[in-house]
Amino acid sequence: MHPSTSIDDPGPFPSRRAPAALREYPLLGVLPHLVGDPLRLLDAVAGKAPTRVVPLKAGPVRFYLLTRPEHVEHVFVSHVRNYEKGQMFWKPARRLGGDGLPLSEGDLWLRQRRLLQPLFTPKHLAGLVELMIPVIAEEVEALGRAAADGPIDIAPEMVRIAQRVVGRALFGAQMPAADAEALRAAVGVAHGVIASRMFLFFVPDWVYLPGESALRRAIGQVDEILHRFIRQQRAAAAAAARRSGGLLDLLLGARDEHGEGISDRLLRDEILSMFFAGSETVALTMTWLWHLLEEHPEVDLRMRAEIDEVLGTRTPRFEDLARLTCTRAVIQETMRLYPPGWILPRFSVKDDVVGGCRIPARSAIVASPYLLHRNPTVWDRPKAFEPERFTPERSEGRHRHAFIPFGAGPRVCIGNHLAIAEAQLITALLARRFRPRRVPGHPVEAAAGATLAPRHGLRVRLESV
């Protein structure tokens, strides 16, 4: 089957009030592009229709692609009650994540958000950072040993470090190492299968897709490990035994306005959501960060000079994070170019008009941080790596929804500040010891699945500083 024209066709869209769709494959629309290379599709939209809401057909579904911060504000903030997460793209993720905060809806979501929000105040954040620091230091040493014999793929190493750090923040020092490792492995397997099904949400449940057996086994392992650990921690809390100091302690003690706590099943979903979101976001950001810093040595030098000035050789403290402004800007600019969550789907409840485009009820609407962050009508030199664009001077006047790596509106990621803090600490402690150098000839290419990851990993040699 051949498309009627290339997706890179430079011709303009027809001039009419409602944005015209990209030319599509017969019957399948842009589904082959979404399954095969969705970033190419988004780059084409950024070049051809950077100010419009763009309707696109994907198999039996027509969806509307948002391209401007104003569109995002309309859907995710000012008219948020008209746009639900629904099933659609989220159906595969719910197999693993259940009713965790990122996936729940309506009154359940509101209750969960009110329960969890107080756990991410600066007071608790400082305590969690103190738990993270020694783990990061240990993992940097382990990374050096792993790289002593030659090049390593730093992408899975960043996943391992981030998962250990998030695990310590969640569970304190209480979860046995074997269980923690088994949990990391099971989540990795489940995530891989789910990522392959992201754009196949319309396939009926009775269709047995590849990877189903592995997915069921992985979910079973996750359930067994987490439910057993939750029961143990509840018993320890009831006996006033030593607390772990992690977020799970706080979750066990959380109560809503009626004095009710969180059920074991929902606690499992919340823990898993935090574990996945916290580790995946940070790990991917750190992987892309080392790639970008090698491509821009002048930025690398400025960041390292700041780390030396602020920290020297001593152990970091929570209050140091506010002074690592260049490091934070490097992280933000990395997330602008390579947002881990590159797609944010929603589902309209009633008819609406967004950016002059009529949106029928029960339609799929998609915001893409990747597209928005590379829109030339929103950002100057959008494909350039320029961390200084996040200085107060250059940020002034920028639309608040031009940069949405953690989502937007009331459903913005609840752990966004914790993720940035974790990334700052990993960057600072690793940069003090090593300078990752990419293996010559190793291809670096972004692949969009459930998250935005390097398709071939990132093979590097660790050069001692």
C-alpha positions, 0 to 999 in steps of 0.5 A: 500500500502506498500513501497518496503523498509523502508526509514530508510533502512541503506544500502548504495546507489548503487555506480554510478555516478548519485546519486541513488534515495531513494527507493520509494512507487509504483506510489507515490514515496516519496510523502507519506513521504513528506506529513506525515513526511518529516523530517524523509526523510531528516534525512535519506538522511543526513545519506545515501547521504550527498554529492550527489544530490539526485533524488526523485519521488513525485507522478507525479513529480521528483525532485532533492534534494541538500545536499551540500553548493556547490550545493546551491551556484551553483543553487542559486548564480552562475547559478541563472538565470537558476533556477526560483521559478516557480509555483510548491510548491509556487502555494498555497502561491501565493493565499495569497501572490500574487506578493510580493518580496518572490514570484515574478519573473524576471523583476518584482522581480528586480524592487521590490528588487531595490525599497525595498533594501534601506529601510533596511539600518542601518539608517532605521533599527535603527529607526525600532528597536526604534519602536519595543522596547516599544511594546516588553516591553508591550508584556513581561508584558502581557505574565507575566499576561497570565502565572500568572494562570498556564502553557501556550503554549508559541508558540502562545504567541511568534506568538502574540508578533512577529506579534505585533512587526512586525505590529508596524514596518510596520504600526507605531502606526496608524493601529487600534487595532481591524484591527491589531487583525483581520489581525493577525487572518486572516493571521493565518487561511490562513497560516494553509490552505496553509501549508496543501497544500504545497505538493499538488501543482499538484492538478488541480485548479478545485479540491475543497480541504478541507479548501477552503471556510475558505481560501477565507474568510481569503484572503477577510479579508486581502484584505479589511483591507490592502487596506482600510489602504493603502488608508487612509495612501496615503490620509494622506501622500497627506495631509502632515498629521502625518506620522506613522514612519513605513515601510509603510511610506517608501514604500509609498515614494519609487520610481524606476529609472523612478520615479514610485511608488508602486501600491496599489495591489503590496503594499498590497502584499509587506506588507503582505509578510513582515508581514508574513515573519517577524513574522513567522520566529521570532516567531518560532525561539523564540519558539525553542530557549526556548526549547533548552535553557532549554535543555542546562542550561549552555548556558542559564546561559552564555546568561543571564550573557551577557544580565545582563552585557550589559543591566542591567535593562535599556531599550535597544538601537539599539547599544546594539545589536552589544554587545549581541554576545552570544544572537545572536549566540544562535539565529543563532544556534537555526535557524541552528537546526530548520530553520523556512523555511526548504525547498527552491524549484526552477525550472530549465530553461535549462539542467544543471549538479549539483554535477555530477548529470544531471538536465533536463530542467523544473525539480524541485530542492529543497534545504533544510536548515534543511538537509544542517544544519544537514549534518555531512559532513558540520557540526561537531556534527550536532545535538548538540546545540553549539552556540559557533560554530558561534564565529569568530574562529569557523566560519572561513573557513566555506562555506558561504552557509553552513548556509542559514536560510534566503535563499541564493544568490540575493533572500536572505531574505531582512529583515534578519537583522531586524529579527535577531535584533527583536529576540535579543530584544525579547530574552533579554527582556523576559529573564530578567523577566522570565525563561520558564520551560517546563511542565513535560511530554509535547512532543516536536516534529518538524512538517514540513508544510509551516514552521518548528513548534512544532507539539504540541506547547510548554507548559511552566511555566514562572519562575520569575528571 
